[in-house]
Every structure is written in C-alpha cells, then in structure tokens.
Amino acid sequence: MLIIEANFTAATPLCVERSKLMYLRIDAFVARQDLERWRSPLLSAMKHAGVARQTCDLRLKRADGALFHAHFDYLYRIAEDGHPALRIAFADSTPLKLTEEDLRIAATAFETQEAILVTNAGTVIQRVNRAFIGLTGYTGSAYPVTQPPGQERNHAIAE
C-alpha cells in the first residue's frame, strides 16, 4: 500500500516531512514484529469494503528508527470514481500504553506479601490488599474508614 495522501497529523509522529511521505509504503513504518498484526485487519477491511471498520494496535518506526505505539483505524471503500480507496487513520497511543503498563506493575506490586492499605489525602481508606486482610481481618467493606483497624488503640501520647 502506497501513501497517496497524508496530513500533518500522520507526518508528525513519524518524524517525516509530509511531502516526503507520498508514494512510500505505509508498511515500511510498521515494526517488523508487528507486520502480521498490520496485515490481518487490513485484509479484513478490504474483504468487507465500506461495511466494517477495522482497528488494531501496533508499533511504528519513526524516521530515526525509534518505535512508538499506535492505534490504527482502517476503512476500505470504493470511491465515487469507482476506484478502491483505503483510509487509514492512526494516533500515537504510547502514553496510553505506558499508563496501562504502570497500572499492571502497580497491581502486581500491590499484591505482595506485605500488608498494604491505600488512603486518599483525607486518610480515608481506598484499598487494602490480601495480606492486609489476612493480618487484620479488615476486608475493606466498611468504607469509608479514617483509621486502619487497631490503630485507635496504638496512639502514642506525646508529652
């Protein structure tokens, strides 16, 4: 598939001048390990011309070789002149992917052997992990609680 038209939104994340994108193969920007994921929804979009929009997430290569995550949206249709046309829109989804990865890491760390509770700025308990439940018996069902169980009897007296 050759690029015959591109806007600045497409050129910017690829770090290529818009005019230099014309007549390049779009798959030249797809990371090698994602080529099959690129082709599958593309072929499906072509099979269902004008009917079904296809999407996928994959990595693209910038002009300098750096990879970034992109969300693709394909729509294949027959243009008014009778020629087939494939509209591809993509957006840089790197921030979203990084956020998802951070959440997975945080979820894994939260389910450690250490008892953990999470409070908001007002010290209202928001979450507890399994180790905390095992240690205290507190299931978190009594929201909102402003002190962890047992803390009311552990106050130190300052003199």
Buried (B, 14 or more C-beta within 10 A) or exposed (E): EEBEEBEEEBBEBBEBEBEEBEEBEBEEBBBEEBEEBBEEBBEBBBEEBEEEBBEBBBBBBEEEEEBBBBBBBBBBEEEEEEEEBBEBBBBBBBEEBEEEEEEEEEEEEBEEEEBBBEBEEEEEBEEBBEBBBEBBEBEBEEEEBEEBBEEEEEEEEEE
